[in-house]
Amino acid sequence: MSPAELPGLTITGLRECLRTRDVSPREVIEALRTRIEDVDPTIGAYLSIDFDAALKEAEKVDVDLPLGGVPIAIKDLINVRGQLCTCGSKILANYRAPYDATVVQKLRSAGAIPLGKTNMDEFAMGSSTENSAFKLTRNPWDISRVPGGSSGGSAAAVAADLAFGSLGTDTGGSVREPAAMCGVVGLKPTYGRVSRFGVTAFASSLDQVGPFAKTVRDCALLASAIAGVDPQDSTTLPADVPDYSRNLDVDLTRVRIGVPKEYLIGEALDEHVRTAINAAVEKLQSLGVEIVMLSLPHTEYAIATYYIIATAEASANLARFDGVRYGQRAENAHDIFEHYTRTRGEGLGAEVKRRVILGTYVLSSGYYDAYYARAQKVRELIRGDFANAFEKVDAIVSPTTPDIAFKFGERSADPLKMYLADIFTNAANLTGICGISVPCGFAQVEDRQLPIGLQLLGKALDEQRILQIAHAYEQATDWHKIAAPLSARR
Ligand code: GLN
């Protein structure tokens, strides 16, 4: 295998080469470095990369471990000890993480090498990565378009073969949505399945770390590596972690999958997406799945509910960025009030400010009952919709996003339009269940193919099931074999 071909491998393929000693971990890092230096100036997936640290790790890593010698890119709000951790924000532009997040520690124990920190919307707020304070990330299928967000750097890195796999976070869709727009696989685990220790909090009742990869099998490998209870995060669930990649090949006859009628009506859904999803549902049927039409009656309230709860929690979580303990601080302030307002005024971007203001408002006395408390009640109703649905079906299928990747600037002037990108994803965060996006086709736009994602939602802790269904679907289709024009596989 030539060094130029190496970055095009899946994690599964790379492990094979490493185990048989066909390549060394050092050669892998070197090959990736060349590729990143060639292609990342165009894509902009990474914010920082410490190759020396990675090469040092490569020298001592045990290639017989489950991910032995596999470099993994990390979203820039997850701590990697000694490396920058900017959260895509000016306020943390020079902040270095003093310790490893549990997910990074777990990746290291599995033999993986954290390589590079990926671009993101500031504090994970956005759907296009355009809210990064530092740069744009471009979609490897069409560089005039966004990669999705907020984990756009992590998704684009995998699609462009600048990483074999990566980690992102999903608070309302930020793993699944960019996975769909970049044509890769992205998993949002059950709330509490994966530790958030060492991960900068956005909305604590919704946040979850999840992997990106080129195939479902690779995604399963990463999920098994990062999941599990953590004494450092009391919200983690004390449930055993299966080796998801071992139990992927199953027969789908007798599996029941629901199609929520609310997700397929209305003109918000792009025609390319609708056609691809209908074809995917037929494909699943041909694999023996029983399709059941169902209703999630409170769907229309999900976006509003999400944006009240997420902003409320964000306003509290982001109070810690006050220029005293972390990062940037305004110079020559006359008093403490000026110190706070100038530090935050200069350090935080427009979308983050909008959310802190909105979140503070919905929590303020006088409005708490009308907005925040009401949103919590609606959240319960949405949870009820899903509980009812999962009495009838094993999983739910839908589009991941209502639209394909859009052009830069198309939505950034209108926050409400941007918020609609989460319409099919954020209910999973509100209800704590798991979800995955897997490639299911392309929209032909001008001379471009733009990827479309199929979302499968599963019950809490039922990651194994949605991985199996996604894997069966992937194996029965060729979508994952078609690589982005800017990948190493063309
Ligand atoms: N797009 C959503 C938001 O802006 C989701 C972000 C996320 O999942 N981190 O809040």
Residues whose N, C-alpha, C, O or C-beta is under 5 A from the ligand:
A	BS01	LIG	A124 M125 G126 S127 S150 T169 D170 T171 G172 G173 S174 D422
